[in-house]
């Protein structure tokens, strides 16, 4: 009898230790990002443009860990936890995914280590950023969460900023959102299926960022001949997508247009040229512009706005449902 109790106690302790180990291991996920799936259809940008990526700032609310990505309220076959963590911070995952994606389309992107994005950097590029960089990309993570339940629900929201390294001008900014849900199926979720779902959702977000910033990147990659007074050995001057770069000691004629819409995510056009989705901030030369805001299921809004030197002009539109 004593021998039986000893064997029973040993098995019980062994199983407890086993489940503790499995449970702890099951909390961490490894997300593998495949940049092949993040290229929008018809995307053609191929350029050795140099990009410095400042790690995204994790500004999620109510999250007690920078690695947390999911809460679980349904059975997951090989996970014994009520929440899921990444093996790295969510900021690192998003930043490296964007880096890999930009390199895949032909740009030369590197992550700037040791710092995290802050909006003050839009005005004053840090010394840590190499001077030979063409553009700087950084942003904020507003939402990145998966709820594993009867129907899985994922929410990702990133705000991204692209600035000119030479003068710190904001070239493009936009908020990209992916919201989706799915039924895991009769067999339920597994660790692998959750990792794939998060990866595919992140791919969708990165693809949207590329599509919406394409006009800026396209303009930057267009070659421009050197000015006549430059020596033949001088490198060509890169073009800017919005206002031409100001010369030294030349007064700026730029103003800022800030466009928001309710609901957000509307397509925004200037003189019938697509610039991205709302909300969006754009620097423009002083002048009058025809702008259009379009969103499927809502009436199109058109307006003329005047941009003044050194002034931010806000345009907030409430879209009406189509009847």
KEDREN-235960 format. One record per atom (N, C-alpha, C): x, y, z; residue in one letter. Coordinates in steps of 0.1 Angstrom, whole numbers, plus 5000, padded with zeros to 4 digits. Example, Ala and Ser with C-alpha at 12.3 -4.5 7.8 and 13.67 -1.06 7.14 Angstrom:
<sites>
513249435078A/512349555078A/513249675078A/512849785071S/513749895071S/512950005079S/
</sites>
This chain:
<sites>
500849885000X/500050005000X/500950135000X/501950125008X/502850245009X/503550264996X/503950154990X/504650164977X/503750214966X/502450174966X/501450234957X/501350384958X/501250424971X/501050564974X/502250644969X/503450594971X/504650654966X/504650674951X/504250564944X/504250574929X/503150674925X/502050674931X/500950764928X/501450904930X/502050934941X/502551064944X/503551114934X/504451024930X/505551054920X/504851084907X/503851004902X/503251034890X/502451174890X/501851194901X/501051324903X/502051444902X/503151434909X/504151544908X/504751564894X/505051444888X/505551454874X/504651514865X/503351484865X/502351534856X/502151684859X/502151724872X/502051864875X/503151944869X/504451904871X/505551974865X/505451974850X/505051864844X/504851864829X/503851974825X/502751974831X/501752074827X/502152224830X/502952234840X/503452374843X/504352414832X/505252324828X/506252354817X/505552384804X/504552294801X/503852314788X/503052434788X/502452464800X/501552584801X/502352714799X/503552714805X/504452834804X/504852854790X/505252734784X/505752744770X/504652784760X/503452744764X/502352764755X/501952914754X/502452994764X/502053134764X/502753214754X/503953174749X/504753244740X/504553204726X/504453304717X/504253274703X/505353324695X/505653254684X/506653304674X/505953334661X/505853464657X/505153504645X/506253514634X/506053444623X/506953444612X/506253524601X/506853644597X/506353734587X/506953704573X/506053674564X/506453644550X/506153774541X/507253844537X/506953964529X/506453944515X/506453824511X/505953794497X/504453824497X/503753804508X/502353824508X/501953964510X/502854054514X/502554194517X/502654294506X/502854244494X/503054344483X/501654354476X/501154484475X/499854504469X/499854464454X/498754424449X/498654384434X/499054504426X/499954484416X/500354584407X/501454684412X/501954654424X/502954734430X/504254724423X/504854834419X/506054824410X/507254894415X/507254954427X/508355034432X/509554944434X/510654974427X/511954904429X/513055014429X/513655044441X/514555154442X/515455124454X/516755174453X/517655154464X/517555274474X/516355324475X/516055434485X/516455384499X/517255474506X/517655434519X/516555474530X/516255384538X/515155414548X/515655374562X/515455464571X/515655444586X/514355424592X/514155304599X/512955274606X/513155294621X/512455384627X/512455394641X/511455304647X/511755214657X/510855124662X/509555194667X/508355124663X/507055174667X/506955184682X/506255294686X/505955314700X/504655234704X/504655144713X/503555074718X/502655154727X/501555214721X/500655304729X/499355234732X/499355104732X/498055034735X/497655064750X/496355074752X/495755104765X/495254974771X/495554964784X/495054844792X/495754714790X/497054724784X/497854604782X/498954604792X/499054494800X/500054494811X/501354444807X/501554404794X/502754354790X/502954394775X/504154434772X/504454474758X/504554354748X/504454234754X/504554114746X/503154054744X/502154104751X/500854044751X/500154074738X/499553964732X/498853984719X/497453924720X/497053844730X/495853774729X/495253734743X/493953734744X/493253674756X/492453554751X/492453454760X/491753324756X/490553294765X/489453274759X/488253234766X/487653114760X/488353044751X/487852914745X/489052814746X/488752694743X/489752594743X/490752604732X/492052604735X/493052594725X/493852464728X/493952384717X/494352244719X/495652234727X/496752314723X/498052294729X/498552414737X/497552494742X/497952614750X/497152604763X/497852624774X/497252614788X/497352744795X/496752844790X/496852974795X/495653064791X/495353164799X/494253254795X/494753374787X/496053384784X/496553484776X/497753434768X/498053504757X/499253464749X/500253584748X/501453554749X/502553644748X/503453614736X/504053714730X/505053684720X/506453664727X/507353604719X/508753594724X/509453724724X/508853824717X/509453954716X/508354064718X/508754184720X/507754294721X/506954304708X/505654344709X/504854374698X/505554474689X/506154574695X/506854684687X/507954624678X/508654524684X/509754464676X/509154384664X/508054314667X/507454234656X/506954324645X/506254434648X/505754524637X/506954594630X/507854644637X/509054714631X/509854624622X/510154504626X/510854414618X/510054364606X/508754354607X/507954314596X/507954424585X/507854544589X/507954654580X/509254664573X/510354644581X/511754644575X/511854534565X/511454414568X/511554304558X/510754334546X/509554394548X/508654424536X/509354524527X/509854634533X/510454734524X/511754684517X/512454594524X/513654534517X/513254444506X/512054374508X/511554284498X/511154364485X/510654484486X/510254554474X/511454634468X/512654624473X/513754684467X/514454804474X/513854844485X/514354954493X/515454904502X/516254994508X/517354954517X/516955004531X/516254924538X/515754964551X/516554904563X/516754984573X/517454934585X/516754994597X/516654914608X/516054964620X/517055034629X/516655154634X/517555234642X/517455174657X/518455124662X/518355054675X/518555154686X/518055124698X/518255204710X/517255314712X/516355344703X/515355444705X/513955394701X/512955464705X/511555434702X/510955564696X/510055544686X/509455664679X/508755754689X/508955884687X/508155984694X/507856094684X/506656154685X/506256254675X/507156374674X/507856404685X/508856514685X/509956494674X/510156364671X/511256334661X/510856384647X/509556414645X/509156454632X/509756594628X/510056674639X/510656804636X/512156804637X/512656714646X/514156714648X/514656574647X/515156534635X/515756404634X/516956384643X/516956264649X/518056234659X/519356214653X/520456244660X/521856224655X/522056074652X/521355984659X/521555844657X/521155794643X/520355874636X/519955844622X/521055884612X/521555784604X/522655824595X/522255934585X/523156014582X/522956134573X/522656094559X/523055974554X/522855934541X/521455874538X/520655864549X/519255814547X/518455914540X/517555854531X/516655944524X/515355974531X/514755874537X/513455894545X/513555824558X/512755874567X/512655814581X/511155764582X/510955644587X/509655594590X/509555544604X/508455584611X/508255544624X/506755554627X/506355514639X/504855524641X/504455474655X/503155454657X/502655424670X/501655304668X/501655214678X/500755104678X/499555134687X/498455154681X/497255194689X/496555064694X/496454964685X/495754844689X/496554724682X/496654614690X/497254494684X/496754384694X/495654324691X/495054224700X/494154124693X/494254004698X/493453894693X/492653834705X/491353824703X/490453764713X/490053624708X/490553524715X/490253384711X/488953344719X/487853324712X/486553284718X/485853204708X/484453194710X/483753114700X/483953164686X/484053304684X/484553354672X/485853444675X/486953414669X/488153484671X/487953624665X/488453724672X/488353864668X/489753934669X/490253994658X/491554054658X/491354204655X/492154284662X/492154434660X/493654474659X/494054544648X/495354594646X/495154744641X/495754834647X/495754974643X/497055034645X/497655084633X/498955144633X/498855284627X/499555384633X/499755514627X/501155524623X/501355554610X/502755554605X/503055694599X/504355734601X/504755864596X/505955844587X/506055914576X/507155914567X/507656064566X/508956084569X/509556214569X/510756214560X/511156334555X/512356354548X/513556374557X/514556294555X/515756304564X/516456434563X/516456504552X/517256624550X/516656734558X/515356754558X/514856874564X/513656844574X/513456714576X/512456684586X/510956704582X/510756734569X/509356754565X/508556624565X/507356634569X/506456524569X/505956504555X/506256384549X/505856354536X/504456284535X/504256194545X/502956124545X/502756074559X/501456064563X/501055994576X/499755934574X/499455824580X/498155764579X/497955664590X/496655634593X/496355534603X/495755414595X/496355304598X/495955174590X/495355084600X/494155034597X/493354954606X/492954814599X/493154714607X/492654584602X/491754524614X/490554494611X/489554434620X/488954314614X/489054204620X/488454084614X/488053984624X/487253884620X/486853784629X/486653654621X/486753544628X/486653414621X/486153304631X/485653194625X/485253084633X/486352984631X/486952934642X/488152854642X/487852714636X/486552674635X/486252544629X/485952444640X/485552324635X/485052224645X/486152174653X/487452174648X/488552124655X/489152224665X/488652354664X/489152454673X/490552504670X/491052594678X/492352664676X/493452574681X/494652604675X/495852544680X/496852664681X/497952634687X/499052734687X/499452784673X/499552684664X/499952724651X/498952804643X/497652764645X/496652844638X/496552984643X/496753004655X/496753144661X/497953224655X/499053164655X/500253234649X/500053274635X/499453174627X/499153204613X/498153314611X/497153324620X/496053424619X/496653564622X/497453574632X/498153694636X/499053744624X/499853654619X/500753684608X/500053734596X/498953664592X/498153704580X/497553844582X/497053874594X/496454004597X/497454114597X/498654084602X/499754184601X/500154214587X/500154104579X/500454114565X/499554214558X/498254194561X/497254284555X/497454434559X/497854454571X/498054594575X/499254654568X/500354574567X/501554624560X/501254654546X/500454564540X/500054584526X/499354714524X/498454744533X/497654874532X/498654994534X/499654984542X/500555094544X/501355114531X/501755014524X/502455024511X/501555084501X/500355044500X/499355094490X/499055234492X/498855274504X/498455414507X/499655514506X/500855464509X/502055554508X/502655554494X/502155474485X/502755454472X/503055584465X/502055674464X/502355804457X/503655874462X/503855874475X/505055934481X/506255864477X/506255734478X/507455654475X/507755654460X/506755654452X/506855664437X/507555794433X/507055904439X/507656034436X/509156044441X/509455984452X/510755994457X/511755914448X/511255804442X/512155724434X/512355764420X/511555874415X/511755924402X/513055994401X/513855964391X/515156034389X/514956174385X/515856264389X/515856404385X/517256444380X/517456514369X/518756544364X/519356654373X/520656654374X/521356754382X/521156894377X/521156994386X/521057124381X/522257164372X/522057254362X/523157284353X/524457334359X/524357404371X/525557464377X/526357364386X/525857244386X/526557144394X/527657074386X/528757034392X/529756964385X/529256834380X/529856774370X/529356644364X/529456534375X/530356544384X/530556434394X/529556444405X/528756554406X/527856564417X/526756464416X/526256404427X/525156314426X/523856384422X/522856314415X/521656374411X/520856414424X/520056514423X/519156564434X/517856474434X/517556424445X/516356344446X/515156434447X/514056394440X/512856474441X/512056444453X/511256534458X/510356524469X/508956504464X/508056424470X/506756394465X/505756514466X/506056594476X/505056704477X/505756834474X/505956934483X/506657054478X/508057034475X/508657104465X/510057084463X/510957124475X/512057064477X/512857094488X/513357234488X/513257304499X/513757444499X/515257454499X/515757554493X/517157584492X/517657654505X/518957644508X/519457704520X/519157854520X/518657904532X/518358044534X/517158094526X/516357994520X/515258034512X/513958024521X/513158124521X/511958114530X/510958004525X/510457934534X/509557824531X/508157884527X/507557814518X/506157844514X/505157734517X/505557644526X/504757524529X/503757554540X/502657484538X/501657484549X/501257334551X/500457304561X/500057174564X/498557154563X/498157054556X/496757014555X/496456894563X/495556904573X/495256794582X/493756754579X/493556634574X/492256584570X/491756474578X/490556484584X/489956374591X/488556354586X/488056234588X/486656214584X/485956124594X/484656124594X/483756044602X/482755974592X/482855844591X/483955754597X/485255764590X/486355724597X/487655724591X/487855624580X/489055634574X/489355534564X/488955564550X/488455694548X/488055734535X/489255764526X/489055744513X/490155774503X/490155924501X/491455974501X/491656124500X/492356154487X/491856254480X/492456294467X/492756444467X/493756484461X/494056634458X/494156644443X/493356724437X/493256744423X/493156614415X/492356524421X/492056394415X/493256294416X/494256324424X/495356234427X/495256174441X/495256044441X/495055974454X/496355984463X/496156024476X/497256044485X/497255944497X/496055884500X/496055794511X/494655804517X/494555744529X/493255734536X/493255824549X/492155874552X/491955954564X/492055874577X/492655934588X/493156064589X/494556074582X/494856194577X/496156214570X/496656354571X/497956374572X/498556504573X/499556514561X/499456624554X/500256644542X/500756784542X/502056804538X/502656934536X/502456974521X/501957104519X/501757144505X/502257284503X/502557324491X/502957454488X/501757554490X/502057674493X/500957774495X/500157784482X/498857784484X/497957784472X/496557734475X/495757724465X/494357664466X/494357534459X/493657434466X/493657294461X/492157244461X/491857164452X/490557094451X/490756954458X/490056924468X/490156804475X/488856724475X/489056594475X/487856504474X/488056394484X/486956354491X/486956244501X/485856144497X/486256024495X/485355914491X/485455794500X/484255744503X/484155614510X/482955544505X/483155414503X/482055334497X/480855334507X/479655354501X/478455354509X/478155494514X/478955594511X/478755734516X/478855834504X/478255944505X/478256044495X/479656104494X/480056134482X/481356194479X/481356344484X/482456384490X/482556524495X/483756594487X/483356704481X/484356784474X/484456924481X/485656984481X/485857114487X/487157174481X/487257304482X/488457374479X/489057434492X/490357414494X/490957464506X/492157554502X/492357654510X/493557744508X/494657704518X/495857684513X/496957654522X/497857774523X/498157814535X/498957934538X/500357894544X/501257974541X/502657954546X/502757944561X/503257834566X/503457814580X/502257784588X/501057764582X/499857744589X/499257604587X/498757544597X/498057414596X/496557444593X/496157384582X/494657394578X/494057264581X/492957264589X/492257144593X/490957134585X/490757014579X/489456984572X/488856854578X/487756874584X/487056764591X/485756744584X/485456634579X/484256604571X/483456494577X/482156514579X/481256404583X/480556354571X/480756234567X/480256174555X/478756124557X/477956154547X/476556114547X/476355984540X/475455904546X/475155774539X/474455794526X/474755714516X/474055714504X/472655664505X/471655724499X/470255684500X/469955584489X/
</sites>
